[in-house]
Amino acid sequence: MPAEQRPARAVRFDRYGDRDVLYVADIPMPRPAADEVLVEVRAAGINPGEATIRTGALHDRFPATFPSGQGSDLAGIVTAVGRSVTDFAPGDEVLGYSWRRSSHATHVAVPATQLIRKPEALGWAVAGSLYVAACTAWAAVDAVAPKPGETVAVSAAAGGVGSIVVQLLRVRGAHVLGIASPANASWLTAHGATPVPYGDRLAADLTGAAPDGIDAFIDLFGPEYIQLAIDLGVPPDRIETIISFEQAARFGTRSAGSEDGSSREVLTEMADLVVSGRIEIPIAATYPLDRTGDAFAVLEQRHTHGKIVLIP
């Protein structure tokens, strides 16, 4: 059967719900529009926001239409290009993102402007999970504008986004207080951060670790950390959250996300930092497409160190 007549396979859900609403379906092979390329996906990261969208919790902000696909991160090989595309050709290895909730699939059509060439030294799993976590981390760090020598606290500091935020802050010369479970203390220490365990003593432990005060706070976990940052005297314009939007509106804090870092320039910068060894992207686990539900079961425990990646 000619390649264009073969079906692609994609993760789908027909209603909001738990992981059991996910299934993998045969779909018509995507056809790239004039400004798009067709990518055979080799790796696609999964992210907490996708689980939240699937449950319907973000319906007012990011409504789904059914049947819905999912996924933004991707890396793969170009198999076809639209007539106006000059940047890429079949056979090129690329990484990037889709804004159509479509990357958890074997094939996806993507605007050429949302892709960059995959550096040869970058493995597929890392390349396929770079966009959301790395560009969100870049936007979060940019939002608080750390200066060398400043102290920045980070909640969920060992997670998929947090582990990159910690390293990017260190690249920019900040002193990092990494809030995480004790199990992640050694990783944080090895990457130049001061580990601070979450729990009832968190406020006192943060104060003890930063007797001269905390200059900025990046929340990657939940609303209680916005209140904590306010209580610790961090100015609202130096507090950033990627998840607590209601609290951000209430206190006037920042709430930059991946869309604020969505550019070829940012993606290239982050890929170069990984290739150079200045930033490490831990890969916690990989799963085949047929086990997408299992992948999210692990992710939704919210204790994963690093990225979980689908390998279609």
Secondary structure, 3 states (H helix, E strand, C coil): CCHHHCCEEEEEECCCCCHHHCEEEEECCCCCCCCEEEEEEEEEECCHHHHHHHHCCCCCCCCCCCCECCCCEEEEEEEEECCCCCCCCCCCEEEEECCCCCCCECEEEEEHHHEEECCCCCCHHHHCCHHHHHHHHHHHHHHHCCCCCCEEEECCCCCCCHHHHHHHHHHCCCEEEEEECHHHHHHHHHCCCEEEECCCCHHHHHHHHCCCCCCEEEECCCCHHHHHHHHCCCCHHHEEECCCHHHHHHHCCECCCHHHHCCHHHHHHHHHHHHCCCCCCCEEEEEEHHHHHHHHHHHCCCCCCCEEEEEC
